[in-house]
Protein backbone atom coordinates (compact mmCIF):
# COMPACT_ATOMS: atom_id res chain seq x y z
CA UNK A 1 0.00 0.00 0.00
CA UNK A 2 2.82 2.38 0.86
CA UNK A 3 4.52 1.67 -2.50
CA UNK A 4 1.21 2.29 -4.28
CA UNK A 5 0.80 5.70 -2.58
CA UNK A 6 4.39 6.64 -3.44
CA UNK A 7 3.91 5.76 -7.11
CA UNK A 8 0.61 7.65 -7.20
CA UNK A 9 2.28 10.71 -5.62
CA UNK A 10 5.12 10.64 -8.18
CA UNK A 11 2.63 10.36 -11.04
CA UNK A 12 0.59 13.32 -9.74
CA UNK A 13 3.70 15.49 -9.31
CA UNK A 14 4.88 14.58 -12.82
CA UNK A 15 1.48 15.39 -14.33
CA UNK A 16 1.28 18.69 -12.40
CA UNK A 17 4.76 19.70 -13.55
CA UNK A 18 3.95 18.93 -17.18
CA UNK A 19 0.70 20.89 -16.91
CA UNK A 20 2.55 23.91 -15.47
CA UNK A 21 5.16 23.75 -18.24
CA UNK A 22 2.43 23.44 -20.86
CA UNK A 23 0.78 26.60 -19.51
CA UNK A 24 3.82 28.78 -20.19
CA UNK A 25 3.66 31.06 -23.19
CA UNK A 26 6.91 30.86 -25.14
CA UNK A 27 8.58 33.40 -27.42
CA UNK A 28 6.17 36.24 -26.63
CA UNK A 29 6.75 39.20 -24.33
CA UNK A 30 3.90 39.62 -21.86
CA UNK A 31 3.15 42.03 -19.06
CA UNK A 32 2.41 40.43 -15.69
CA UNK A 33 1.33 41.93 -12.39
CA UNK A 34 3.64 41.78 -9.39
CA UNK A 35 2.02 40.30 -6.30
CA UNK A 36 3.00 40.56 -2.65
CA UNK A 37 3.60 37.71 -0.22
CA UNK A 38 -0.17 37.25 0.14
CA UNK A 39 -0.80 37.00 -3.60
CA UNK A 40 -2.36 40.46 -3.82
CA UNK A 41 -1.47 42.72 -6.76
CA UNK A 42 0.89 45.57 -5.85
CA UNK A 43 -0.09 47.84 -8.74
CA UNK A 44 3.28 47.28 -10.39
CA UNK A 45 4.07 45.05 -13.35
CA UNK A 46 7.02 43.61 -15.26
CA UNK A 47 7.53 42.28 -18.76
CA UNK A 48 8.69 38.72 -19.18
CA UNK A 49 9.32 36.12 -21.83
CA UNK A 50 10.08 32.40 -21.79
CA UNK A 51 12.19 30.56 -24.34
CA UNK A 52 13.15 26.95 -24.82
CA UNK A 53 16.77 26.00 -25.34
CA UNK A 54 19.33 23.35 -24.52
CA UNK A 55 22.19 22.90 -22.12
CA UNK A 56 25.17 20.56 -22.12
CA UNK A 57 27.82 19.62 -19.57
CA UNK A 58 29.97 16.62 -18.68
CA UNK A 59 26.88 14.60 -17.68
CA UNK A 60 24.29 15.86 -20.19
CA UNK A 61 24.17 16.68 -23.90
CA UNK A 62 21.56 19.01 -25.39
CA UNK A 63 19.09 18.54 -22.56
CA UNK A 64 15.95 20.67 -22.13
CA UNK A 65 16.31 24.21 -20.86
CA UNK A 66 13.75 26.90 -20.12
CA UNK A 67 14.98 30.47 -20.13
CA UNK A 68 13.02 33.22 -18.36
CA UNK A 69 13.85 36.85 -19.05
CA UNK A 70 12.26 39.50 -16.83
CA UNK A 71 12.40 43.21 -17.64
CA UNK A 72 11.96 45.19 -14.41
CA UNK A 73 12.28 48.52 -16.21
CA UNK A 74 15.59 49.49 -14.61
CA UNK A 75 17.32 46.12 -15.11
CA UNK A 76 16.73 42.63 -16.49
CA UNK A 77 17.38 39.12 -15.29
CA UNK A 78 17.86 35.88 -17.18
CA UNK A 79 17.12 32.63 -15.36
CA UNK A 80 18.27 29.29 -16.74
CA UNK A 81 16.20 26.25 -15.71
CA UNK A 82 17.98 22.99 -16.53
CA UNK A 83 15.67 20.04 -17.27
CA UNK A 84 12.84 22.62 -17.32
CA UNK A 85 12.80 22.79 -13.50
CA UNK A 86 13.77 25.28 -10.79
CA UNK A 87 16.05 26.36 -9.27
CA UNK A 88 17.85 28.59 -11.73
CA UNK A 89 21.32 27.36 -12.66
CA UNK A 90 24.27 29.04 -10.97
CA UNK A 91 27.12 30.04 -13.25
CA UNK A 92 29.58 30.58 -10.36
CA UNK A 93 29.87 29.92 -6.63
CA UNK A 94 30.71 33.57 -6.06
CA UNK A 95 29.17 36.51 -7.90
CA UNK A 96 31.24 37.35 -10.97
CA UNK A 97 31.29 39.00 -14.36
CA UNK A 98 31.60 37.04 -17.58
CA UNK A 99 30.85 37.25 -21.27
CA UNK A 100 28.02 35.79 -23.29
CA UNK A 101 28.00 35.46 -27.07
CA UNK A 102 25.10 36.71 -29.15
CA UNK A 103 24.62 35.91 -32.81
CA UNK A 104 22.86 38.81 -34.45
CA UNK A 105 20.24 38.44 -37.21
CA UNK A 106 22.87 39.37 -39.83
CA UNK A 107 25.09 36.48 -38.66
CA UNK A 108 27.68 38.60 -36.85
CA UNK A 109 28.66 37.56 -33.32
CA UNK A 110 29.03 40.02 -30.44
CA UNK A 111 30.22 39.46 -26.91
CA UNK A 112 28.50 41.15 -23.96
CA UNK A 113 29.84 41.48 -20.43
CA UNK A 114 27.17 40.58 -17.85
CA UNK A 115 26.96 39.89 -14.12
CA UNK A 116 26.16 36.47 -12.65
CA UNK A 117 25.05 36.66 -9.00
CA UNK A 118 25.94 33.69 -6.83
CA UNK A 119 22.21 33.03 -6.37
CA UNK A 120 21.91 32.05 -10.04
CA UNK A 121 21.09 33.42 -13.46
CA UNK A 122 22.32 36.63 -15.05
CA UNK A 123 21.70 40.27 -14.15
CA UNK A 124 21.71 42.95 -16.88
CA UNK A 125 21.96 46.61 -15.86
CA UNK A 126 20.58 49.53 -17.89
CA UNK A 127 24.18 50.63 -18.59
CA UNK A 128 24.99 47.29 -20.26
CA UNK A 129 25.06 47.14 -24.05
CA UNK A 130 22.95 43.98 -23.98
CA UNK A 131 20.21 45.82 -22.06
CA UNK A 132 20.07 48.49 -24.76
CA UNK A 133 19.94 45.84 -27.49
CA UNK A 134 17.16 43.99 -25.67
CA UNK A 135 15.06 47.15 -25.23
CA UNK A 136 15.56 48.55 -28.74
CA UNK A 137 15.76 45.35 -30.74
CA UNK A 138 12.46 45.70 -32.61
CA UNK A 139 11.46 42.06 -32.00
CA UNK A 140 14.64 40.62 -33.47
CA UNK A 141 15.50 37.01 -32.75
CA UNK A 142 19.01 36.61 -31.38
CA UNK A 143 20.90 33.39 -30.72
CA UNK A 144 22.61 33.28 -27.34
CA UNK A 145 25.43 31.07 -26.07
CA UNK A 146 26.47 31.17 -22.43
CA UNK A 147 29.55 29.27 -21.28
CA UNK A 148 29.83 28.74 -17.56
CA UNK A 149 33.63 28.76 -17.91
CA UNK A 150 33.44 32.48 -18.75
CA UNK A 151 32.17 33.13 -15.20
CA UNK A 152 34.10 30.57 -13.17
CA UNK A 153 36.82 27.95 -13.30
CA UNK A 154 34.48 25.36 -11.85
CA UNK A 155 31.74 24.48 -14.34
CA UNK A 156 31.73 23.52 -17.98
CA UNK A 157 28.02 23.90 -18.78
CA UNK A 158 26.96 25.56 -22.01
CA UNK A 159 23.50 27.10 -22.54
CA UNK A 160 22.11 27.83 -26.02
CA UNK A 161 18.79 29.49 -26.78
CA UNK A 162 17.04 32.03 -29.00
CA UNK A 163 16.06 35.35 -27.48
CA UNK A 164 13.44 37.76 -28.77
CA UNK A 165 14.19 41.44 -28.18
CA UNK A 166 11.48 43.99 -27.33
N, C-alpha and C positions, 0 to 999 in steps of 0.2 A: 504494500500500500504506500509506503514511504517513497519507494522508487517511482511509482506511478505519479504521485504528487509532484515529485521533482521533475520528471519528464514533462508533465503538464505545465508546470511553471516555466520551464525553459522554452517550450513551444509558444506560450502566451507572450513572453518577453520578446522572442524572435519576431512574432507576428506584429506586436506593437512597434518594435523598432522599424520594421519594414514599412508599416503604415505611416510612421512619422517621416521617414525618408521619402516616401512617395508623395507626401503632402508639400514638400519643399518646391518652390518655384525656382527653376534654374535659368540662368542667362538672361535675367530681366531685373533691372533696378526697380525696387519698390520702396515706398515710404511706410515705415512702421512706427507705431506709438511706443514711447518708453513708458514702462510701468514701474511702480515702486514695489517695495518688498511685500505689499499686500495684494498686488495684481491690479492696483488702480492706476489709470492713466495719469501721467504727470503734466500733460499739456505740451510736452516736448516730443519730437520725433527724430528719427535718423533714417538715412537711406541705406539699403543693404542689397547685396546680390550674392547668390550662391552659384558656384560652378563645380563641375565634375572634372577630375583630373586623375593622375596616377602618381604613385610614389614608388621608389625602389631603394633598397639598402642591401646589406649583406645577407639578410634572411628573407627578403621579399623582392619580387620583380614585377613592376607595373601593376601594383595592387591598387584597389579603389581608394580614391581621395575625394573628399568634399572640401571645397574652399569657400569660406565666408568672408566677404569684404563688407565692412561697415564704415560709412561716411558719417562722422559725427559733426561735420561742418568745419571744425577747426583742426581736425586730424582724421586719419583713417587707420583701421586695423585690418590685418589679414590673418585669419585663423585657418590652420591646416589640420583636417581631421582624417587621420589614417584609418583605413578600413571603414570609412564613413561613420566613425564613432568619436564622441568626446573622450578624453580631453584633447585640446589642441596640442599639436606636436611642439616640442621645445627644440629650438635650433642650437641652444647652448645652455650650459649649466649656470653660467653667469651672464648677465645682460651684456650684449656686445653689438657692434656695428659689423655689417658685412655687405656684400654686393649681390644683387640678383640680376639676371640677364632677361631682357625683354626683346622679343623679335617683333619689330614694327610691321604694319601692313605692307610696306614696300619691300620687306625682306631684310632690311638693315637690323643690326643687333646693337642695343645700347645697354650699358651697365648702370645700375642705380644703387647708390649707397642708402641702406635702410637700417633701422634699429630693431634688434630682436631682444625683447625683455626676457628675463629668465623664466617668467611665468608661461611663456609660449607665444607663438605667432610672430607677427611683424607689426611694427608701429611706423606709420608714415606721417611726418609733420608737414604743415602747410609750406614750410620753407624748402622741402624736398622736391627735386625735379619730378619724381614719380607722382607726387601729389598733384602737381600742376598738370601733368599729362592725363592723369585719371579724371580730373575735373573738367578739362577742356578738350577731351578726346573725341567729341562728336560721335559717340557710340561706335568707336573703332574696336575691332577685336585684336587683342595683343596675345602673343604666346609668351608665357613666363616660365623660367627655369630657376629654381632655387636650389643651391647646393649647400647642405649643412656645413660642409668643410670651409665655406667662406666665412662662417660665423664662429667656428670652434674647431679645435684639433680632435675632438672626440668622435663626432658622428660622420657617417658617410652617406646619409640619406639624400636623395634627389627628388624634388617635387616638380611636376610639369603640369601646366593647366593653361587654358585660355582665359582671358580676362577682358570683359567688356567695359570700356570707359564710359563716362557719363556724357 
